Amino acid sequence: MPETVASPGSAPGRLLERAVRRIPSDWRLPLGVLAGTQAIWLVWWAAYYPALLSFDSVMYTWQVTTGNVSSDHSVLYDGFVWLALHLPGQFGLLTLLQTTAASACLAYACVAMRDLGVRARWTVPAALLTAAFPSTGAFVVYVWKDVPFTLCGLLVFAASARLIALRKLPVEGAWWRPGSRRFDLLMLATSLLGLGLFRNNGVGVALVAGLALVLVLPGLRVRVSALVLAAVVIPVVCQLWLFSAMGVKQPPSDAVFAMNYSDVAVAYQEASYLFTPADVAVLKAVAPMSTWKQGANCYSADALTNTSAPFDHTVAREHSTELVGMWTKVLKERPDIILGARICRGHIAWAPFSDRTAPGASTIIPGIARVPHYWGFTDPAGSANPATGTISPAGRMVGSPYLPALDSHPFSKKLNKAATWVNLLFRVPQLDWIIWRGATWCYLGYAALACYAIGRRRPAVYALGGVMLGLQLTLVAANPAELYRYNVVPLFIGPLCLGLIAARRGTEPRAAAEPVKEQREPAELTA
């Protein structure tokens, strides 16, 4: 019988197969997800090199290059921006590291899902699509504090899933060794702390997600409680004392209480009898009553304090005590108005659909192209006028030597056009609810967790919804506008949760904490 001759083209395939076989089985899934998602994110990165920018991106740059760092933004992320501006590659290096971190977090999350019994056939496509869709793929190449915050939320979910899946195993293994339970605790601690350091309201998310874990991990309650306490206390101490000691500026009162002032505008329209003539005089001193009427739009605090309508920020700072006093009075006498305004303003957190009939109730998606004069930062005609309402940058970066770092240099113009075409394609309003609304994926995630918990009789899995619930609650408590970026975490977590519906039934998943030495037959040893 003649021998079968392999075609020359099959040799690379055989080499690849041998290389894959040499990888320990437990590492094939995470390495495959890491490589696949990183390849997709490199396309986004190359198309928009060095980065996609927003108003906040330029604000970070101005702050760290002029000594105007303020704690109303993430001081930690400002540090990353400063470091990037003083290294080769600048923003390109920063966004490249963000894509790598995103790939690593997704790979870790896929391993966690495997420990819960989800097959790779479900998690791998979910991870690849997450990297491919503009709402999550292009998002990672923005210079934004919301990117590391979102990745910390994903990491909390993944570490929590690992701890729940392997909760009956002893806590052992090296802290630095992926797969050990101590490594999972380290990831949990790092991500919980990151939530509070990358976003000021992230402390609430860390608290809810951490307490949910404490309830379902009786053997780790002391350790997890200590981690949650540290994740809450450290950011608060930094915000109240440490940052000021480092020379970081505290945000002005009109920025801190902007949502309170918006509540006052809503209350004045609904219950004007609560306001004395002295209160009305203060309101008129800060802004015309037409501005307060416009600010009664409960969907957006920016409608009052950050539009072209007249609003004197300097006078608002002078009368901050009186304005906060009005808010406190309304809270005591008509708490329903305050709660209703907060729920309305948190629309992006709980509503799967935009309300296009109401001003300010539609999803606000960031732009792609550079805005002329970089949102006014390089406008030589810009002038500061606190009475104009708009928080104008007023040409703050005219002549700055760091302006070249903001320029766009895509690796390929054709690739840039293709990426922009795809990005715009998925902005069609009919797809808004599934592509850009985190609330939709919160509810899909909750449903998948419930199916798994009931079907496998593992109620501890409900705790995995803690990070999404914490995000929804904190956005209802304090949210300025309908910006999609505030609720991106569920867009990463939700697709992974869907795999739980088809998870394998059976015994508890085994751990992969320590490498297992395989026993080989004598014939293999002599080969």
Helices and strands as residue ranges (DSSP letters): G 8-10, H 11-22, H 25-47, H 55-66, H 75-85, H 90-115, H 120-132, G 138-141, H 146-165, H 181-198, H 202-216, G 218-220, H 221-237, I 238-242, H 243-245, H 253-256, H 258-270, G 272-274, H 277-286, H 289-294, H 302-305, H 313-318, H 320-333, H 335-345, H 347-350, G 372-374, G 403-406, H 413-425, G 429-431, H 432-435, H 438-456, G 459-465, H 466-477, G 484-487, H 489-498, G 499-502, H 522-526
